[in-house]
């Protein structure tokens, strides 16, 4: 159980425990009932007032009735873990100072067996772990001064609307771990001063609107382990004084942000152990007094999106730990968290934490990242940066690099700033991306795909039909959300098959694929028994390059392209390259003039489609002398930089980019490209640089190459 949950569940006991460590029990020199122990013990009232309480301890004696001859000055009477099933007022006669009565773990089944009506000093009554099934009206009306009532861990199935009538001074009510199916707001009309309500552990899956409206004085509410699936916007209305709330171990699939906005004074929020998948923009916004937030042990949590936490000026501690699928925190996930001091992110699936995320927390003092697959190539550059005050690592000896290979097993704090690059490949965390999903016919599904990289990658999906879908686009039942989630509405048998997510930036790409199975569909794994429907053609051939394109009738996530001069056996004349899912064309470059080539597209085991082509004869350049190879190199280089975007922009923007290329001074950026982006030649579906002089129509060829690459 997390620190926040413990605070919510047991905060009223902490002061008493602390005092017990300082002030020890001392003997109470009075005639003590047989087998009982009489002592003066430290005691705190429900309002945290300290007293030295004459205490009679008769726990664990298998008593069936109260012991006789109780000292008249008894203040605390402990009868826990006995076999008492009834209690009459006469048995407590004369105990005018009795303030706490503990009858927990006994055999009471109805309140009729508890006939105590004249204990004016009684403040705390413990009845937990008995056999109560029902509370009638005015069940405790004879105890007008009662401030604490413990009824947790009974068998309560029903409570009459007026059960708590006469308990106007009650401060704490424990009803957790019973069998209540509903919460009735009428219970609370008689409790105007109630400050703590613990009602978790009951099979209540819905909180009605204004369920707690009569509890204007309530400060702490525990709704843990109830099976709650969602909360309406008005379910917490009226709790104007509430400071802490726990939703630990429920079935919430999204943050109940509308309901939380009705809690203006909230300081502690526990959402631990809920199946929330994504923390979305605005989920935690303008909670002006929130100090601590717990988001731990969430097995389904995948990502924290842009501005998920915004304008929380008093938040000092954020715990997001033990979430096995959490692999992505958006660089701008945290906005206006000016008081954040402690950020706990250990035991997740995080590959990195973007330096923009860290720099958005100006008062951050400590961070825990241990037990994460940290990549130390570029996205952890804030560790060694000297432009801000250092952040202390919690458990630094257990915080290691997992990637890249040359830094593996190094402690993160020991990696210098100079060892980290300014750019890095995208990485889709394999532990967070399923390889197989089964869904029922007619259900809707959301599949999340996230990747961190520098520069920030773009994400697209290739669906089972082989169609490529970019963010913010839809096709039939499919929709790709801006952050990279693929939604499929009301799936049918038509949606069976392979799906591939591609995360791509200017450095390279990463892909992950899964199989979606719709229950009841007559499905055959396409990678083994269905041949791809391939249309493979040569679009244009010149002396040094050839443009080829193809169309696939389904998604082929593992395709590759090979080409070689016909009948050659020399390895340096054989070439092969990986083809990203959704790619429809390729520009073969560095070909030899007047040469026959065989080009093959490999889409699976024993699935190959080939075409033959012959390059043209070498032409003599008639360009003016000032058109140099550097111009062509520059054109190709900048094309490499923009090709990843070309498929996502309009024709007019592409044309504007191309015109910009021809106006640049190539020597200014070609060396920079070769230094910062050497991997591009292997990752982007566009061929290498040509070393030949520019020729007539070169601008048209460049434009065609760009189109072919898409």
C-alpha positions in Angstrom: 0.0 0.0 0.0 1.4 3.4 -0.9 2.3 6.2 1.4 -0.7 8.3 0.3 -3.1 5.4 1.0 -1.6 4.8 4.4 -2.0 8.4 5.2 -5.7 8.3 4.2 -6.5 5.1 6.0 -4.5 5.5 9.2 -3.6 9.1 9.7 -5.9 9.4 12.8 -3.7 6.7 14.5 -0.2 8.2 13.9 -0.1 10.6 16.8 -1.2 7.9 19.2 1.5 5.5 17.9 4.2 8.2 18.2 3.3 9.1 21.7 3.3 5.4 22.8 6.9 5.3 21.7 7.7 8.1 24.1 5.4 7.5 27.1 5.3 3.9 28.2 2.5 2.2 30.1 2.7 2.1 33.8 1.0 -0.1 36.4 -2.4 1.0 37.6 -2.7 0.0 41.3 -6.3 -1.1 41.5 -8.0 -4.5 42.0 -8.0 -5.9 38.5 -10.5 -8.5 37.1 -9.2 -12.0 36.8 -6.8 -12.5 33.9 -7.1 -8.9 32.8 -4.3 -6.4 32.9 -4.8 -2.9 34.4 -2.4 -0.1 33.3 -2.2 3.6 32.7 -1.7 4.0 29.0 -1.3 6.9 26.6 -4.5 7.7 24.7 -5.6 10.3 22.1 -9.2 11.3 21.8 -10.8 11.5 18.3 -9.9 15.2 18.3 -6.2 14.3 19.0 -6.2 15.4 22.7 -3.7 13.4 24.7 -4.6 11.8 28.0 -3.2 9.2 30.3 -6.0 6.7 30.4 -6.7 4.1 33.1 -7.0 1.0 30.9 -8.4 -2.5 31.5 -7.1 -5.0 28.9 -9.2 -8.2 28.7 -8.3 -9.2 25.1 -8.1 -12.8 23.9 -9.5 -14.4 27.0 -12.4 -16.3 25.3 -14.9 -14.5 27.5 -18.6 -14.9 26.9 -19.6 -12.2 29.4 -18.0 -9.1 30.8 -15.7 -9.6 33.7 -17.1 -8.4 37.1 -15.6 -5.9 39.5 -14.3 -3.5 36.8 -12.6 -0.5 38.4 -14.9 2.5 38.5 -12.3 4.9 37.1 -11.8 2.8 33.9 -11.5 5.0 30.9 -10.5 2.4 28.2 -12.0 -1.1 28.3 -10.6 -3.6 25.8 -12.6 -6.8 25.1 -11.2 -7.7 21.7 -11.2 -11.3 20.4 -13.6 -12.8 22.8 -16.9 -14.7 22.5 -19.3 -12.0 23.8 -22.7 -11.9 22.0 -24.7 -9.6 24.2 -24.1 -6.7 26.5 -26.4 -5.0 29.0 -26.2 -1.5 30.5 -26.1 -3.0 34.0 -22.8 -4.7 33.2 -21.2 -1.3 32.7 -22.9 0.4 35.6 -20.8 2.9 37.4 -18.2 3.4 34.6 -19.0 7.1 34.3 -15.5 7.8 32.9 -15.6 5.2 30.1 -14.4 6.9 26.9 -13.4 4.0 24.7 -15.1 0.5 24.5 -13.5 -2.1 22.2 -15.8 -5.0 21.4 -14.2 -5.9 18.1 -13.9 -9.6 17.0 -16.8 -10.8 19.1 -20.1 -12.5 18.3 -22.7 -9.6 18.0 -25.2 -10.0 15.2 -27.8 -7.4 15.9 -27.8 -4.1 17.7 -30.6 -5.4 20.0 -27.8 -7.4 21.7 -26.0 -4.2 22.5 -28.1 -2.5 25.2 -26.0 0.4 26.2 -27.8 3.7 26.6 -26.2 5.7 29.4 -22.5 6.2 28.9 -22.3 10.0 28.7 -18.4 10.0 28.4 -18.1 7.3 25.7 -16.3 8.7 22.6 -15.1 5.6 20.7 -17.0 2.4 20.1 -15.3 -0.5 18.3 -17.6 -3.1 16.8 -15.5 -4.2 13.8 -15.3 -7.9 12.8 -18.6 -9.0 14.4 -21.6 -10.5 12.6 -23.9 -7.4 12.0 -26.1 -7.7 8.9 -28.5 -4.8 9.4 -28.6 -1.5 11.2 -32.1 -0.4 12.2 -33.2 3.2 12.7 -31.7 4.9 15.7 -29.3 1.9 16.3 -27.0 4.0 18.5 -29.3 6.7 19.8 -28.3 6.1 23.4 -24.8 7.4 22.8 -25.2 11.1 22.0 -21.6 11.9 22.8 -20.0 9.3 20.5 -17.3 10.6 18.1 -15.9 7.4 16.6 -17.8 4.4 15.4 -16.1 1.3 13.9 -18.4 -1.0 12.0 -15.9 -2.2 9.4 -15.4 -5.9 8.5 -18.9 -7.0 9.4 -21.6 -8.5 7.1 -23.8 -5.4 6.7 -26.1 -5.6 3.7 -28.5 -2.9 4.6 -28.6 0.2 6.7 -31.9 2.0 7.5 -32.1 5.7 6.4 -32.2 6.8 10.1 -29.7 4.3 11.5 -27.3 7.1 12.7 -30.0 9.3 14.2 -28.8 10.7 17.5 -25.1 10.8 16.6 -24.8 14.5 15.8 -21.3 14.7 17.3 -19.8 11.7 15.3 -16.5 12.6 13.7 -15.3 9.3 12.3 -17.4 6.5 10.7 -15.9 3.3 9.5 -18.2 1.2 7.3 -15.5 -0.3 5.0 -15.3 -4.0 4.1 -19.0 -4.9 4.4 -21.6 -6.1 1.8 -23.3 -2.8 1.1 -24.4 -2.5 -2.6 -25.6 1.1 -2.4 -24.7 4.3 -0.5 -27.8 6.1 0.7 -27.4 9.9 1.3 -30.1 9.8 3.9 -27.6 8.1 6.3 -25.6 11.2 6.5 -28.3 13.8 7.4 -27.8 12.9 11.0 -24.0 13.4 10.8 -23.4 17.1 10.3 -19.9 17.1 12.0 -18.5 13.9 10.3 -14.9 14.4 9.2 -13.7 10.9 8.2 -15.8 8.4 6.3 -14.3 5.1 5.3 -16.7 3.1 3.2 -14.4 1.2 0.8 -14.4 -2.5 0.3 -18.2 -2.7 -0.3 -19.5 -3.9 -3.7 -20.8 -0.5 -4.8 -20.1 0.2 -8.5 -21.9 3.5 -8.7 -21.9 6.7 -6.7 -25.1 8.6 -7.2 -25.2 12.3 -7.8 -24.8 14.3 -4.6 -24.5 11.1 -2.6 -22.4 12.9 0.1 -23.9 16.3 -0.1 -25.0 16.4 3.6 -21.3 16.0 4.7 -20.1 19.5 4.4 -17.6 19.0 7.2 -16.0 15.9 5.7 -12.2 16.1 5.4 -11.2 12.5 4.4 -13.1 10.0 2.2 -11.9 6.5 1.4 -13.7 4.7 -1.5 -11.1 2.0 -2.0 -11.8 -1.4 -3.4 -15.4 -0.8 -4.3 -15.6 -1.8 -8.0 -16.3 1.8 -9.1 -16.1 2.0 -12.9 -16.8 5.7 -13.3 -18.0 8.8 -11.4 -20.6 11.3 -12.6 -19.7 15.0 -12.5 -21.9 15.6 -9.5 -21.1 12.5 -7.5 -18.8 14.4 -5.1 -20.8 17.6 -5.0 -21.2 19.2 -1.6 -17.8 18.1 -0.2 -16.5 21.6 0.1 -14.2 20.8 3.0 -12.7 17.6 1.7 -8.9 17.4 1.8 -8.1 13.8 0.9 -9.8 11.1 -1.1 -8.8 7.5 -2.1 -10.0 5.6 -5.1 -7.4 2.8 -4.5 -8.1 -0.5 -6.2 -11.2 0.3 -8.2 -12.1 -0.2 -11.9 -11.8 3.4 -13.1 -10.7 3.5 -16.7 -10.3 7.3 -16.8 -9.6 10.1 -14.3 -12.9 11.4 -12.9 -11.8 15.0 -13.5 -15.3 16.5 -13.6 -16.1 15.0 -10.2 -12.7 16.1 -8.8 -13.3 19.7 -9.9 -16.1 19.8 -7.2 -13.4 19.5 -4.5 -11.8 22.9 -4.2 -9.7 22.1 -1.1 -8.4 18.7 -2.1 -4.8 18.1 -1.0 -4.2 14.4 -1.3 -5.5 12.2 -4.1 -5.0 8.4 -4.4 -5.8 6.8 -7.8 -3.5 3.8 -7.3 -4.3 0.4 -8.8 -7.0 1.5 -11.3 -7.0 0.3 -15.0 -6.5 3.7 -16.5 -4.6 3.4 -19.8 -3.8 7.0 -20.6 -3.6 10.2 -18.6 -5.0 12.7 -21.0 -4.7 16.5 -21.5 -6.4 18.3 -18.6 -7.0 15.3 -16.4 -5.4 17.1 -13.5 -5.9 20.8 -14.2 -6.4 23.7 -11.8 -6.4 21.6 -8.6 -5.0 24.6 -6.8 -4.3 23.0 -3.4 -3.3 19.5 -4.4 -0.1 18.5 -2.6 0.4 14.8 -3.2 -0.8 12.6 -6.1 -0.5 8.8 -6.3 -0.7 6.9 -9.6 1.0 3.6 -8.6 0.4 -0.1 -9.4 -1.7 0.7 -12.6 -1.2 -2.3 -14.8 -2.8 -0.7 -17.9 -1.2 2.7 -17.8 0.7 3.3 -21.0 1.3 7.1 -21.3 1.1 10.5 -19.8 0.0 12.9 -22.5 0.7 16.6 -23.2 -0.5 18.9 -20.3 -2.0 15.9 -18.4 -0.9 17.8 -15.2 -1.4 21.5 -15.5 -1.5 24.4 -13.1 -1.1 22.5 -9.8 0.8 25.2 -8.0 1.0 23.4 -4.6 1.8 19.9 -5.8 5.1 18.9 -4.1 5.2 15.1 -4.6 4.1 13.0 -7.5 4.3 9.2 -7.3 4.0 7.2 -10.6 5.6 3.9 -9.8 5.2 0.1 -10.4 3.3 0.6 -13.7 4.7 -2.2 -15.9 3.4 -0.7 -19.2 4.2 3.0 -18.7 6.7 3.8 -21.4 5.9 7.3 -22.4 5.8 10.7 -20.7 5.2 13.5 -23.1 8.0 16.1 -23.1 5.3 18.7 -22.1 3.2 16.4 -19.8 3.9 18.8 -16.8 2.8 22.4 -17.0 3.0 25.0 -14.2 4.0 22.6 -11.4 6.0 25.3 -9.7 6.3 23.6 -6.3 7.2 20.1 -7.4 10.1 18.7 -5.3 9.9 15.0 -5.5 9.2 12.9 -8.7 8.9 9.2 -8.2 9.1 7.2 -11.5 10.8 4.0 -10.5 9.7 0.5 -11.6 8.0 1.5 -14.8 8.8 0.7 -18.5 10.3 4.2 -19.2 13.2 4.3 -21.6 13.9 7.9 -20.8 12.7 11.2 -19.4 12.9 14.1 -21.9 15.0 17.1 -20.7 12.0 19.4 -21.5 10.0 17.4 -18.9 12.6 18.0 -16.2 13.2 21.6 -17.1 9.5 22.3 -16.7 9.9 21.6 -12.9 12.0 24.5 -11.7 12.0 23.3 -8.0 12.6 19.6 -8.6 15.0 18.3 -5.9 14.8 14.5 -6.2 13.8 11.9 -8.7 13.6 8.1 -8.7 14.2 6.3 -12.1 15.6 3.0 -10.9 14.2 -0.3 -12.3 13.4 1.3 -15.7 15.0 0.3 -19.1 16.8 3.7 -19.4 18.4 4.6 -22.7 21.3 7.0 -22.2 22.0 7.9 -25.8 20.2 11.3 -25.9 17.0 11.7 -23.9 18.7 11.7 -20.6 20.9 14.6 -21.4 19.5 16.7 -18.6 21.5 14.5 -16.1 24.8 16.0 -17.2 23.7 19.4 -18.2 25.2 22.3 -16.2 22.6 24.9 -17.0 20.4 24.1 -14.0 20.8 23.0 -10.4 21.4 19.2 -10.1 18.6 16.8 -9.2 19.3 14.2 -6.6 18.8 10.6 -7.7 17.0 8.3 -5.3 18.9 5.0 -5.2 21.5 6.1 -7.8 23.4 2.8 -7.4 20.4 1.0 -8.9 19.8 3.4 -11.8 21.5 1.9 -14.8 21.5 2.4 -18.6 19.9 -0.3 -20.7 20.7 1.3 -24.1 22.7 1.9 -26.2 25.0 -1.2 -26.1 28.2 0.8 -25.5 26.6 2.3 -22.3 24.7 -0.7 -21.1 25.0 -1.4 -17.3 26.6 2.0 -16.7 25.1 4.0 -13.9 23.1 6.8 -15.3 24.8 9.4 -13.1 28.2 8.3 -14.4 27.4 9.0 -18.0 28.8 12.3 -19.1 27.0 14.9 -21.1 29.6 14.6 -23.9 28.8 10.9 -24.3 25.2 11.6 -25.2 24.1 12.6 -28.7 21.7 15.3 -29.7 19.5 13.0 -31.7 18.4 9.4 -31.3 16.2 6.8 -33.0 12.6 6.3 -31.9 11.9 3.4 -29.6 8.5 1.7 -29.1 8.9 -0.1 -25.8 8.3 -3.8 -26.6 7.0 -4.6 -23.1 4.1 -2.2 -23.6 3.0 -3.3 -27.1 1.0 -6.5 -27.3 1.7 -9.0 -30.0 -1.8 -10.5 -29.9 -5.2 -9.1 -29.1 -8.5 -11.0 -29.0 -11.8 -9.0 -29.1 -15.4 -9.9 -29.3 -17.5 -9.1 -32.4 -19.1 -5.7 -32.0 -16.7 -4.4 -29.4 -14.6 -1.3 -29.8 -10.9 -1.3 -29.1 -8.1 1.3 -28.6 -4.5 0.2 -29.2 -1.9 2.6 -27.9 1.5 3.3 -29.5 4.0 5.8 -28.2 7.7 6.5 -28.8 10.2 8.9 -27.4 13.0 10.2 -29.6 14.9 13.3 -30.5 13.7 14.9 -32.8 10.2 14.0 -31.7 8.9 11.2 -34.0 5.7 11.0 -36.0 3.6 7.9 -35.7 1.4 6.2 -38.3 -0.4 2.9 -38.5 -0.8 0.3 -41.3 -4.0 -1.6 -40.9 -4.7 -5.2 -42.0 -5.7 -4.1 -45.5 -2.4 -2.6 -46.1 -3.7 1.0 -45.9 -1.6 3.6 -44.1 -3.3 5.9 -41.6 -1.6 9.0 -40.2 -2.6 10.7 -37.0 -5.9 12.6 -37.0 -7.2 10.6 -39.9 -10.1 8.0 -40.1 -11.0 5.3 -42.5 -14.2 3.3 -42.1 -14.2 1.9 -38.6 -10.6 3.1 -38.0 -9.4 6.3 -36.5 -5.9 7.3 -35.5 -5.8 9.9 -32.6 -3.3 12.7 -32.7 -1.0 11.1 -30.0 -0.8 7.8 -31.9 -3.7 5.6 -30.6 -5.5 3.4 -33.1 -9.3 3.1 -32.4 -11.4 0.5 -34.1 -15.1 0.9 -33.6 -17.5 -2.1 -33.4 -15.1 -4.6 -34.9 -16.3 -7.3 -37.4 -14.6 -10.2 -39.1 -13.2 -7.8 -41.6 -10.8 -6.3 -39.0 -8.9 -9.6 -38.5 -5.3 -9.5 -39.3 -1.9 -7.7 -38.8 -1.6 -4.2 -37.6 1.7 -2.3 -37.5 2.7 0.9 -35.7 5.6 2.9 -37.1 7.4 5.6 -35.2 9.7 7.6 -37.5 11.9 10.6 -37.3 14.8 12.0 -39.3 17.2 9.6 -37.7 15.3 6.4 -38.4 12.3 4.3 -37.4 11.0 1.7 -35.1 8.0 -0.7 -35.8 5.9 -3.0 -33.8 3.2 -5.4 -35.1 0.3 -7.3 -33.6 -2.4 -9.7 -34.6 -6.0 -8.8 -34.0 -8.3 -11.8 -33.6 -12.1 -11.3 -33.7 -13.9 -14.0 -31.9 -16.0 -16.2 -34.2 -14.1 -15.1 -37.4 -12.8 -17.8 -39.7 -9.3 -16.5 -39.6 -6.2 -17.8 -41.2 -2.8 -16.3 -40.3 -1.9 -14.4 -43.5 1.9 -14.6 -43.0 1.8 -18.4 -43.6 -1.1 -19.4 -45.8 -2.2 -16.3 -47.7 -0.1 -14.8 -50.4 0.1 -11.1 -50.7 -1.7 -9.5 -53.6 1.2 -7.5 -55.1 1.1 -5.1 -58.0 4.8 -4.4 -58.7 5.9 -2.0 -61.5 8.7 0.2 -62.8 7.6 3.8 -63.0 10.7 5.4 -64.5 14.3 4.4 -65.5 17.3 6.6 -66.1 21.0 6.0 -66.4 21.7 6.1 -62.6 18.4 5.5 -60.9 15.0 3.8 -61.3 11.7 4.6 -59.6 9.6 1.5 -58.6 6.3 1.3 -56.9 4.0 -1.5 -55.6 0.6 -2.0 -54.1 -0.1 -4.7 -51.5 -3.6 -6.0 -50.6 -2.7 -6.4 -46.9 -0.3 -5.3 -44.3 3.2 -6.8 -44.6 5.2 -5.6 -41.7 8.4 -7.5 -42.5 9.0 -6.8 -46.2 12.4 -6.1 -47.8 13.6 -5.1 -51.2 16.6 -6.6 -53.1 18.2 -5.7 -56.4 21.2 -6.9 -58.4 22.6 -6.7 -61.8 21.4 -9.7 -63.8 23.6 -12.8 -63.5 26.1 -11.2 -61.2 27.7 -13.2 -58.5 29.6 -10.4 -56.9 28.4 -9.3 -53.4 29.1 -5.6 -54.1 26.5 -5.7 -56.9 23.8 -7.2 -54.6 21.8 -4.8 -52.5 19.0 -5.2 -49.9 17.0 -2.8 -47.7 14.3 -3.1 -45.2 10.9 -1.6 -46.2 8.8 0.1 -43.6 5.2 -1.0 -43.4 3.0 1.2 -45.5 5.7 2.2 -47.9 4.6 2.1 -51.6 7.7 3.0 -53.6 11.4 3.3 -53.7 14.1 5.1 -55.6 17.0 2.8 -56.6 20.1 5.0 -56.9 23.8 4.5 -57.7 22.9 2.2 -60.6 25.2 1.6 -63.5 24.2 3.0 -66.9 23.1 0.5 -69.6 22.8 -2.4 -67.1 20.1 -5.0 -66.6 18.8 -5.3 -63.1 16.5 -7.7 -61.3 14.5 -6.1 -58.5 12.5 -8.2 -56.0 10.0 -7.4 -53.3 10.0 -10.1 -50.5 6.8 -10.1 -48.5 7.1 -13.3 -46.6 8.4 -16.9 -46.6 8.4 -18.0 -50.3 6.5 -14.8 -51.3 8.6 -12.8 -53.8 7.6 -10.6 -56.6 10.2 -9.5 -59.1 10.6 -7.1 -62.1 13.4 -6.6 -64.6 14.7 -3.3 -65.8 17.5 -1.8 -67.9 19.1 1.6 -67.2 19.6 4.0 -70.0 22.9 5.0 -71.7 25.0 7.6 -70.0 24.1 11.1 -71.4 26.6 13.9 -71.7 25.7 16.9 -69.5 24.9 20.2 -71.3 24.4 22.2 -68.1 26.3 25.5 -67.6 29.5 25.2 -65.7 28.1 26.7 -62.6 25.7 23.8 -62.0 27.9 21.6 -59.9 27.5 18.2 -58.3 27.2 20.0 -55.0 23.8 21.3 -56.1 22.5 17.8 -56.7 24.0 16.6 -53.4 22.3 19.5 -51.6 19.0 18.6 -53.2 19.3 15.0 -52.2 20.4 15.9 -48.7 17.5 18.2 -47.9 15.1 15.7 -49.5 16.3 13.2 -47.0 15.4 15.7 -44.3 11.9 16.3 -45.5 10.9 13.0 -47.0 9.6 11.8 -43.6 7.1 14.7 -43.7 6.3 14.7 -47.4 3.6 12.0 -47.2 1.8 14.1 -44.5 1.7 17.5 -46.2 0.0 18.9 -49.3 1.3 19.3 -52.8 1.7 23.0 -52.4 3.9 22.7 -49.2 6.0 20.0 -51.0 6.5 22.4 -53.9 7.5 25.2 -51.6 10.0 22.9 -49.8 11.5 22.0 -53.2 11.9 25.6 -54.3 13.6 26.3 -51.0 16.1 23.5 -51.7 17.3 25.0 -55.0 17.9 28.4 -53.3 20.2 27.1 -50.6 24.0 27.0 -50.5 24.6 23.3 -50.3 28.1 23.5 -48.7 26.5 25.0 -45.6 24.5 21.9 -44.6 25.8 18.9 -46.3 28.7 18.4 -43.8 26.2 19.0 -41.0 24.0 16.3 -42.4 26.7 13.7 -42.7 27.8 14.4 -39.2 24.4 14.5 -37.4 22.2 12.1 -39.6 24.5 9.5 -41.0 21.9 6.8 -40.4 19.4 8.4 -42.8 20.7 6.5 -45.9 19.8 3.2 -44.3 16.5 4.3 -42.7 14.7 6.5 -45.2 13.2 4.9 -48.3 15.1 7.1 -50.7 18.4 6.3 -52.5 21.9 7.7 -51.9 23.6 10.8 -53.4 24.5 10.9 -57.0 28.0 12.1 -57.9 27.2 12.9 -61.5 26.8 16.4 -62.8 23.3 17.8 -62.8 21.4 17.3 -66.1 18.5 18.9 -67.8 15.2 18.1 -66.1 17.0 17.4 -62.8 14.3 19.4 -60.9 11.6 17.2 -62.3 13.5 14.1 -61.4 13.9 15.3 -57.8 10.2 15.9 -57.5 9.4 12.5 -58.9 11.8 10.9 -56.5 10.1 12.6 -53.7 6.7 11.4 -54.8 8.0 7.9 -55.3 9.3 7.7 -51.8 5.8 8.2 -50.5 
